[in-house]
Amino acid sequence: MPRSSRSPRDPCDPLDNATHPCRNPRPRRVVQRSRNACRITEESSLNTPWITCLACFLRTQAHQVLFNNCRCKLLFRKLMENTGVLVLCAFGFWILSMQLPSKMEVWQDDSIHSPLQSLRMYQEKVRDHTGEIQDLRGNMNQLIAKLQEMEAMSDEQKMAKKIMKMIQGDYIEKPDFALKSIGASIDFEQTSATYNHDKARSYWNWIRLWNYAQPPDVILEPNVTPGNCWAFSGDRGQVTIRLAQKVYLSNLTLQHIPKTISLSGSLDTAPKDFVIYGMEGPPREEVFLGAFQFQPENIIQMFQLQNQPSRTFGAVKVKISSNWGNPRFTCLYRVRVHGSVTPPRDQPNSPYPERD
C-alpha cells in the first residue's frame, strides 16, 4: 500500500522549525527525540492506515460543522437586524389602528347624515307641492276631456256652431249701450248721407215708390246678414250714436260679414281707418278717444279706447277715413259701444282680441 503524502503544515515535519529563523533553536536532544517520535509514528501509520482516513474524515466533518455554525450566525444577525424593522412596523401599525377607527366613525357620520338631511328637505318640498300637482292634474284632465269632445265633433257641427255664434254675436260678453232695443238712436245731423243706388230703388212707370237702402240705425241692431248694412258714399264718412244713457266709455266693437258669405266674394267695402270721439253737452264738445284700424279677416273686433277720461258721455262719433278698396261706397254692419254706469275700476284684460 503506498505511503500517504505529508501535509506541509504537518507538525511532525522537522523542516518547519528550520524554515523559521526567527524562532529560537531547540536543543539537539529535543530535536532528536522529535525525530525519533516521528519515525515511530510513521511506522505506526504504515501499520494502521484506517486511523489516518478516520482522522481526515473527522477533520472534514469538523470543518463543515464550523462552516454551518458561521452561516447560522450570519442568518441570526440578519434576522436580528430585520426584527428591529419588523418591530417598528408593528408599532406603527398599532398606532394607526388606534387612531383610524375614530376618524372612520367621523367620516361615516358625515357621509350618512348629509344625504339624510337632503332627503328630508326633498320630502318636505314634495309635500308642499303635492296640492299644486293635484290641481294641475285636475286641470289637465279637464283640458283632455275638452279636446276629446272637440275631436269627436264633426266638421258640420263645428261649422254650424261657428255660424250660430256669428249670428248671435256671442263673442263679446259686454253690455252694448248702442243697442236700438234699449233706447239708442242715430243723430242724423251729425251723420253722413246714405248711399243711394239705382238698384236699391223700386219704380212704377218711372215713379219711385220706395227705397231699399238701409238707414243708419241698422248698425244698432244685432241682425248681421249680407246686405243688411248702412252704406255711405265714398270711403269717408261718419256716424253719431246717441247712447241709451250716459256711461264711462271703455271699448268699441265693429262687426262685418265674413268673406265666405259675401255676394261679391270680397271685403273691399269694409271700413279701414277710423277715429272715435266722445260727445257731450249742447255745444257738442268732441273728446278724442282713439284712432284704430279694422281688419276684415276678423269679423268681430273690439277696440280698447286709448283715452278714457273719468267722465261720462251721452254720444259717440265714429269718423271713418278709408276703406279696403271700394271707391263707390263703404258699409257698416254693426257698431257696439261698451262701458259702465259707475266709475271704472282696475279690471282683468278681456280674452277677446283688441286692435289699436
C-alpha positions as CSV (number, residue, x, y, z in Angstrom):
1,M,0.0,0.0,0.0
2,P,1.5,3.4,-1.0
3,R,2.6,5.9,1.7
4,S,0.4,8.9,2.2
5,S,1.8,12.3,1.3
6,R,2.5,14.5,4.2
7,S,1.0,17.9,4.5
8,P,3.4,20.8,4.5
9,R,1.8,22.1,7.7
10,D,2.2,18.7,9.5
11,P,3.6,19.3,12.9
12,C,5.7,16.2,12.6
13,D,7.8,17.7,9.8
14,P,11.2,18.8,11.3
15,L,11.7,21.4,8.5
16,D,9.1,23.7,9.9
17,N,11.4,24.9,12.6
18,A,14.3,25.2,10.3
19,T,12.4,27.4,7.8
20,H,11.7,30.0,10.5
21,P,14.9,31.6,11.5
22,C,13.3,33.9,13.9
23,R,12.5,31.1,16.3
24,N,14.9,30.0,18.9
25,P,16.7,26.7,18.0
26,R,15.8,23.9,20.4
27,P,18.4,21.8,22.0
28,R,19.6,19.0,19.9
29,R,18.2,16.4,22.3
30,V,14.7,17.6,21.8
31,V,15.2,17.6,18.0
32,Q,16.4,14.1,18.1
33,R,13.6,13.0,20.3
34,S,11.1,14.5,18.0
35,R,12.7,12.8,15.0
36,N,12.5,9.5,16.8
37,A,8.8,10.1,17.6
38,C,8.1,10.9,14.0
39,R,9.7,7.8,12.9
40,I,7.7,5.9,15.3
41,T,4.5,7.5,14.2
42,E,5.4,6.9,10.5
43,E,6.0,3.3,11.2
44,S,2.8,3.0,13.1
45,S,0.9,4.8,10.3
46,L,2.2,2.4,7.8
47,N,0.9,-0.3,10.0
48,T,-2.5,1.4,10.6
49,P,-3.9,3.3,7.5
50,W,-7.5,3.3,8.6
51,I,-6.8,5.6,11.5
52,T,-5.5,8.2,9.1
53,C,-8.7,8.0,7.0
54,L,-10.7,8.3,10.1
55,A,-8.8,11.4,11.2
56,C,-9.2,13.0,7.9
57,F,-13.0,12.3,7.8
58,L,-13.3,13.7,11.3
59,R,-11.4,16.8,10.3
60,T,-13.6,17.5,7.3
61,Q,-16.7,17.0,9.4
62,A,-15.4,19.4,11.9
63,H,-14.8,22.0,9.2
64,Q,-18.3,21.6,7.9
65,V,-19.8,22.0,11.3
66,L,-17.8,25.1,11.9
67,F,-18.9,26.5,8.4
68,N,-22.5,25.7,9.2
69,N,-22.2,27.5,12.5
70,C,-20.8,30.6,10.8
71,R,-23.8,30.6,8.4
72,C,-26.2,30.2,11.3
73,K,-24.5,33.2,13.0
74,L,-24.8,35.3,9.9
75,L,-28.5,34.4,9.4
76,F,-29.1,35.1,13.1
77,R,-27.5,38.6,12.7
78,K,-29.6,39.4,9.7
79,L,-32.7,38.1,11.5
80,M,-32.0,40.4,14.4
81,E,-31.5,43.4,12.1
82,N,-34.7,42.7,10.3
83,T,-36.5,42.1,13.6
84,G,-35.9,45.7,14.6
85,V,-37.6,46.9,11.4
86,L,-40.5,44.5,11.9
87,V,-40.9,45.7,15.4
88,L,-41.0,49.3,14.3
89,C,-43.6,48.4,11.5
90,A,-45.7,46.6,14.0
91,F,-45.6,49.6,16.4
92,G,-46.6,52.0,13.6
93,F,-49.5,49.7,12.5
94,W,-50.7,49.5,16.1
95,I,-50.8,53.3,16.5
96,L,-52.6,53.7,13.1
97,S,-55.1,51.1,14.1
98,M,-55.8,53.1,17.3
99,Q,-56.4,56.4,15.5
100,L,-58.1,55.2,12.3
101,P,-61.4,53.9,13.9
102,S,-62.2,57.4,15.4
103,K,-61.6,59.1,12.0
104,M,-63.7,56.4,10.2
105,E,-66.6,57.0,12.6
106,V,-66.5,60.8,12.0
107,W,-66.4,60.2,8.2
108,Q,-69.2,57.7,8.4
109,D,-71.3,60.1,10.4
110,D,-70.8,62.9,7.9
111,S,-71.4,60.7,4.9
112,I,-74.7,59.4,6.4
113,H,-76.2,62.5,7.9
114,S,-75.8,64.8,4.9
115,P,-77.7,62.5,2.5
116,L,-80.4,62.1,5.2
117,Q,-80.8,65.8,5.5
118,S,-81.1,66.3,1.8
119,L,-83.7,63.5,1.6
120,R,-85.7,65.1,4.3
121,M,-85.6,68.5,2.5
122,Y,-86.8,66.9,-0.7
123,Q,-89.6,65.1,1.1
124,E,-90.8,68.4,2.6
125,K,-90.8,70.1,-0.8
126,V,-92.7,67.2,-2.3
127,R,-95.3,67.5,0.5
128,D,-95.6,71.3,-0.1
129,H,-96.2,70.9,-3.8
130,T,-98.5,67.9,-3.6
131,G,-101.6,70.1,-3.6
132,E,-100.4,72.1,-6.6
133,I,-99.6,68.9,-8.5
134,Q,-103.1,67.5,-7.8
135,D,-104.7,70.8,-9.1
136,L,-102.6,70.7,-12.2
137,R,-103.7,67.1,-12.8
138,G,-107.3,68.1,-12.5
139,N,-106.9,71.0,-15.0
140,M,-105.1,68.6,-17.4
141,N,-107.9,66.1,-17.2
142,Q,-110.4,68.8,-17.9
143,L,-108.4,70.0,-20.9
144,I,-108.0,66.5,-22.2
145,A,-111.8,65.9,-21.9
146,K,-112.5,69.2,-23.8
147,L,-110.0,68.2,-26.6
148,Q,-111.6,64.8,-26.9
149,E,-115.0,66.4,-27.2
150,M,-113.7,68.8,-29.9
151,E,-112.1,65.9,-31.8
152,A,-115.4,64.0,-31.6
153,M,-117.3,66.8,-33.2
154,S,-117.7,66.6,-37.0
155,D,-116.8,69.4,-39.4
156,E,-120.5,70.1,-39.9
157,Q,-121.1,70.6,-36.2
158,K,-118.2,72.9,-36.0
159,M,-119.4,75.0,-38.9
160,A,-122.9,75.1,-37.5
161,K,-121.7,76.2,-34.1
162,K,-119.5,78.9,-35.7
163,I,-122.4,80.2,-37.7
164,M,-124.6,80.4,-34.7
165,K,-122.0,82.3,-32.8
166,M,-121.6,84.7,-35.7
167,I,-125.4,85.3,-35.9
168,Q,-126.0,85.6,-32.2
169,G,-122.9,87.7,-31.6
170,D,-121.8,85.7,-28.5
171,Y,-118.1,86.7,-28.9
172,I,-118.5,89.9,-26.9
173,E,-119.8,89.4,-23.4
174,K,-120.1,93.1,-22.6
175,P,-123.2,95.3,-22.3
176,D,-124.0,97.3,-25.5
177,F,-125.1,100.8,-24.8
178,A,-125.6,101.4,-28.6
179,L,-128.4,98.9,-28.9
180,K,-131.5,100.2,-30.5
181,S,-133.8,98.0,-28.5
182,I,-132.7,99.7,-25.2
183,G,-133.1,103.3,-26.5
184,A,-130.0,104.1,-28.5
185,S,-130.5,106.2,-31.7
186,I,-128.8,108.0,-34.6
187,D,-128.0,111.7,-34.6
188,F,-128.8,112.4,-38.3
189,E,-127.4,115.9,-38.2
190,Q,-124.0,114.6,-37.3
191,T,-124.2,111.6,-39.7
192,S,-123.2,111.3,-43.4
193,A,-125.9,110.8,-46.0
194,T,-126.9,107.3,-47.0
195,Y,-125.6,106.0,-50.3
196,N,-128.5,105.7,-52.9
197,H,-128.0,103.3,-55.7
198,D,-130.4,102.7,-58.6
199,K,-130.6,99.0,-57.8
200,A,-131.8,99.9,-54.3
201,R,-134.9,101.8,-55.6
202,S,-138.3,100.5,-56.7
203,Y,-140.1,102.3,-59.6
204,W,-143.5,102.1,-61.3
205,N,-143.7,103.9,-64.6
206,W,-140.6,106.0,-63.7
207,I,-142.2,106.9,-60.4
208,R,-140.1,105.9,-57.4
209,L,-142.2,104.0,-54.9
210,W,-139.7,103.2,-52.1
211,N,-136.0,102.9,-51.4
212,Y,-134.4,99.6,-50.4
213,A,-131.3,101.3,-49.0
214,Q,-130.9,100.7,-45.2
215,P,-131.0,103.7,-42.8
216,P,-128.1,104.4,-40.5
217,D,-129.9,102.9,-37.4
218,V,-129.5,99.4,-38.9
219,I,-126.0,99.4,-37.4
220,L,-127.6,99.4,-33.9
221,E,-129.4,96.1,-34.4
222,P,-127.9,92.5,-34.0
223,N,-129.2,91.3,-37.3
224,V,-125.9,90.9,-39.3
225,T,-126.7,89.4,-42.7
226,P,-125.4,90.2,-46.2
227,G,-126.8,93.5,-47.5
228,N,-128.4,94.5,-44.1
229,C,-125.9,97.3,-43.6
230,W,-125.7,101.1,-43.7
231,A,-123.7,102.4,-46.7
232,F,-122.4,105.9,-47.3
233,S,-120.8,107.3,-50.5
234,G,-117.0,107.0,-51.0
235,D,-114.5,106.0,-48.4
236,R,-115.0,108.9,-46.0
237,G,-118.0,109.3,-43.7
238,Q,-119.2,109.5,-40.1
239,V,-122.0,108.4,-37.8
240,T,-123.0,109.7,-34.4
241,I,-124.8,107.4,-32.0
242,R,-126.9,108.7,-29.1
243,L,-126.3,106.1,-26.3
244,A,-129.1,104.7,-24.2
245,Q,-127.7,106.5,-21.2
246,K,-124.6,108.3,-20.1
247,V,-121.7,105.9,-19.4
248,Y,-118.0,105.8,-18.7
249,L,-116.7,104.6,-22.1
250,S,-114.1,101.7,-22.3
251,N,-114.4,99.8,-25.6
252,L,-116.0,99.9,-29.1
253,T,-116.8,96.9,-31.3
254,L,-117.1,96.8,-35.1
255,Q,-118.7,93.8,-36.9
256,H,-118.6,92.9,-40.6
257,I,-119.8,89.8,-42.6
258,P,-117.2,87.1,-43.4
259,K,-115.8,86.8,-46.9
260,T,-117.3,83.3,-47.3
261,I,-120.9,84.6,-47.3
262,S,-120.2,87.9,-49.2
263,L,-122.0,88.1,-52.5
264,S,-119.1,89.9,-54.2
265,G,-116.6,87.5,-52.7
266,S,-114.5,90.4,-51.3
267,L,-114.4,92.7,-48.3
268,D,-113.4,95.9,-50.1
269,T,-116.4,97.8,-48.6
270,A,-115.4,97.2,-45.0
271,P,-114.1,100.3,-43.1
272,K,-110.3,100.5,-42.5
273,D,-109.0,103.5,-40.6
274,F,-111.4,105.3,-38.2
275,V,-111.3,107.7,-35.2
276,I,-113.6,107.7,-32.2
277,Y,-114.8,110.8,-30.3
278,G,-116.9,111.2,-27.2
279,M,-119.6,113.8,-27.3
280,E,-121.4,115.6,-24.5
281,G,-123.3,118.9,-23.9
282,P,-125.3,121.2,-26.1
283,P,-122.2,122.7,-27.8
284,R,-121.4,119.1,-28.9
285,E,-117.9,119.1,-27.4
286,E,-115.8,116.3,-29.0
287,V,-113.2,114.5,-27.0
288,F,-110.6,112.3,-28.8
289,L,-110.8,108.7,-27.6
290,G,-108.6,106.8,-30.0
291,A,-107.6,106.0,-33.6
292,F,-107.8,102.4,-34.9
293,Q,-107.7,100.2,-37.9
294,F,-110.3,97.4,-38.7
295,Q,-109.0,94.1,-40.2
296,P,-111.8,92.5,-42.2
297,E,-110.4,89.0,-41.7
298,N,-111.6,89.1,-38.1
299,I,-115.3,89.8,-38.5
300,I,-115.8,91.0,-34.9
301,Q,-113.1,93.2,-33.4
302,M,-113.2,95.0,-30.0
303,F,-111.0,98.1,-29.6
304,Q,-110.0,99.4,-26.2
305,L,-110.1,103.2,-26.1
306,Q,-106.7,104.8,-26.0
307,N,-108.1,107.8,-24.0
308,Q,-110.5,107.0,-21.2
309,P,-111.3,110.3,-19.3
310,S,-113.0,110.0,-15.9
311,R,-116.3,111.4,-17.2
312,T,-119.5,110.2,-18.8
313,F,-120.6,110.6,-22.4
314,G,-124.0,110.5,-23.9
315,A,-123.0,110.2,-27.6
316,V,-120.2,108.7,-29.6
317,K,-119.0,109.7,-33.1
318,V,-117.3,107.2,-35.4
319,K,-115.4,109.0,-38.1
320,I,-114.2,106.7,-41.0
321,S,-111.3,108.0,-43.2
322,S,-110.7,105.0,-45.5
323,N,-112.0,101.6,-46.6
324,W,-110.4,98.4,-48.1
325,G,-110.5,99.5,-51.8
326,N,-114.1,100.1,-52.9
327,P,-114.2,103.6,-54.4
328,R,-118.0,103.9,-54.6
329,F,-119.2,103.3,-51.0
330,T,-118.4,101.9,-47.6
331,C,-120.6,99.6,-45.5
332,L,-121.1,99.5,-41.7
333,Y,-122.9,96.4,-40.4
334,R,-122.9,96.8,-36.6
335,V,-121.4,99.2,-34.0
336,R,-121.3,98.4,-30.3
337,V,-120.3,100.8,-27.5
338,H,-119.2,99.4,-24.2
339,G,-118.6,101.0,-20.8
340,S,-120.0,101.2,-17.3
341,V,-122.5,103.3,-15.5
342,T,-120.3,103.6,-12.4
343,P,-116.7,104.8,-12.4
344,P,-114.5,102.0,-13.8
345,R,-112.0,100.2,-11.6
346,D,-109.0,98.0,-12.5
347,Q,-110.4,95.1,-14.4
348,P,-108.7,92.0,-15.8
349,N,-107.9,92.1,-19.5
350,S,-110.5,90.8,-21.9
351,P,-109.9,87.4,-23.5
352,Y,-111.0,88.8,-26.9
353,P,-108.5,90.4,-29.4
354,E,-108.3,94.2,-29.2
355,R,-106.9,96.2,-32.0
356,D,-105.1,99.5,-31.9
